[in-house]
Amino acid sequence: MARPTAHFHGRVRLSPRPQTTGLCAAKTFSNREKRTTVTDQPSPAETLQELRRSIDNIDAALVAMLAERFRCTKAVGALKARYGMPPADPARETRQIARLRTLAEEAHLDPDFAEKFLNFIIHEVIRHHEAIARQSADTPKK
């Protein structure tokens, strides 16, 4: 599994999945760590703030990745409209859902949640493809 690491010209570069259990795992303290004084530990408010910064960064990465995905699916929709292909591809959708469920299981994410998320995205993509096809049909041919 890969995760976003940086943006290059509107694209998200992916790197291999880290060996940690997640981005927040590096932010928490284990019981095995030795602390010499109570002041060495962050306060609950500081820990909360740090975790929320991580969440905000992840949310920003999700939005950037979704925007890139929709740029790609818009191009797919234009191609399908140009060549009279149907907006939906049920066989591909089935393969994608199975693939995402496997990825979710490997990442210790609820596969049902992952499937619902992908189904929402697929629905939006098909809606966009249908709109592109209508727009293409309304445009006079040269």
N, C-alpha and C positions, 0 to 999 in steps of 0.2 A: 504494500500500500504506500502511496506517496502523499505528501502534504505540501501545501504552498510554502514557498520560502521567499520569493521576491517577484516583483513585477518588472517585466521588460517589454517596453513598447506596447502596453495594453495586454500583455500576455502574462499568465501566472506560470512561473517555473516550478516544477515539482521536484522534490528530493525524496530519497528513500525514507521510509517511516522510521522515526527514532526508536531506540530500544526502550525508552521510558514508557509508562502506561498512559501518558498524555501530557499536554502542555502544562497543565496545572500540577502534575506530579513533581516537577522540579521546584515548584513554588512552596510546597508544604514541607514540614519538618517531620522526620521520623523520630520515633522514641529512641533509636540507637544513637542519634547525634548527641554529642556531649556539649552541654552548655555550662559555662563557668559561673555565670550570674544570671539572674532573672532579667536583667536589662538587655542581655544578648538576644532574647527572643522578641520578635515583633509583637506588638499589641494585637488583639483581635481586630481592631479597627484598621490597623496597617495591613494585616493579612487580608482582610476583606477588600480593602482598596486595591491591593496587588492582584487578587483574584479577579476583581471586576475589570481591571485594566487588561488582563489576559482575555477575558470574555469579550470585551470591546474590540480587541485586536482580532480575535477569531471572527466576530461578527463582520468586521470590515473585510476580512479575507473571504468570507462566505459571499458577501455582496459582490466583490470583485470577480469571484469565480462564477457566480450566477450570471453576471453581466457578460462575461466572456463566453459562457455556454450559450446564452441567448443570441449573441452575435453570430456564433456558429450555426445555431438552429435557424436563424433568420436566413442565412445563406442557403441552408438546406431547403427551406421553404420556397425561396426564390427559384432554386433549381427544379424542385418538384413542380412548381407552377408553370415554369417555362416548358417543361416536357410533359405536362399533363399527368403527372404522377399523383396518386392519392395523398392527402395530407397526413393520414395515419398509416403506420406500418405495424399492425398487431404482432406479427412474428418477432420483429426487432424489440418491440416493447416488452414482450414476454421474456426474451433473452436478457434484456437490460435489467428487468426486475429480479430475475434469478441471480444475475451477476452482482447486483447491488446487495441483495440479501446475504450472499456469501461474504462480500466485503464487510458488511455490517457485523456479521457474526465474528469475523476475524478481528474486528476493531472493538469487540465487546459492546456493540450498540444493538439495541432492540431491532431485529430484522423487520418486524411489523411496522415500527415507526419509520424505518428507512424506506420501506415499500410505499407507505402512505405519502412520504415526502416526494419520492420519485413519481408516483401517480399524479400528484399535484403539478409537478413540473411538466410531465408528459401532457397533461390536460391543457396547460397554458401553451405549450409548444404547438399542439394540434390547433388550438384556437388561433394562434398567430399564423400558422400555415394556411388555414382556411381563409383568413383575412387577406393574406398575400395572394392566394389563388383568386379570390373575388376581385381584388384590385387589378390583378393581371388580366382577368377576363374583361374588365371594364375599360382597359387601356386599348386604344385602337392599334392594330398590328400595322407595321410599316412594310 
